[in-house]
Amino acid sequence: MIAAYIDEFIMFCAALWMTSVGFGYLPLPGGAASQSRWVKPLAGHFKWMGPLLLAIAVALAIAS
């Protein structure tokens, strides 16, 4: 029971981070290493993956 709440809390925090990076509120970690070709498109997908993960985390929290 407690493990499920911990899992949902971690998922919620990851979703907030992904959403913040996707919309540009937080910079990508890694400095110059984050300028590689595959990191920028991946961070662009965070715009929809973050809110989706947030909705899943909230739905799981309500269901449990």
N, C-alpha and C positions, 0 to 999 in steps of 0.2 A: 504494500500500500504506500509506504513512504517512498519506496524506490520509484513508483510511478509519478509521484509529485516531483521528485528530483529530476526525473527524465523530462517531464513537461516544463519545468523551470529552465533547464538547460536549453531545451528546444525554443522556448520563448526568448531567452537571451540571444541565442544564435540568430533568430529571426529579426530581432531588433538590430543587431549588428549588420546583418545582410542588407536590411532595408536602408540603414544609415549609409552604408558604403555605396549601395546602388544609386541612391539619390544624391550622393556627393556631400553628405553632412560630415562624414568621416573619411579621411584619406585611406587609400589602400596601404596596407603594411608592406614594408620591404624596401621603400625608397626607390632607388634606381632599378632594382630587380623587378619592381612591379610594372616596368615599362615594356616588358616582353610582349610578343604578339598575341599570346593566348590569354593573358591576364585581363586586358582591357575588355574584350568581348565577354569574358566570364563575369566580370564585375557589372557589365551592362545587364546581364541576365538576373542579377540580384534585385533589380527593380521589380520583377514579378515573382521571383522565388522567395524573397523575404516576406512579403505580405501573405503569400500562400502558406508558408511555413508558420507564420503567426496565426493564421486562421486554423490550421491543423492543430497547433498547440492549444489554442483556446477551446476548440471543439473537444479535444481529448480531456482537457481539464474539466469541462462541463459534464462530459460523459462519465467521468470517474468519481 
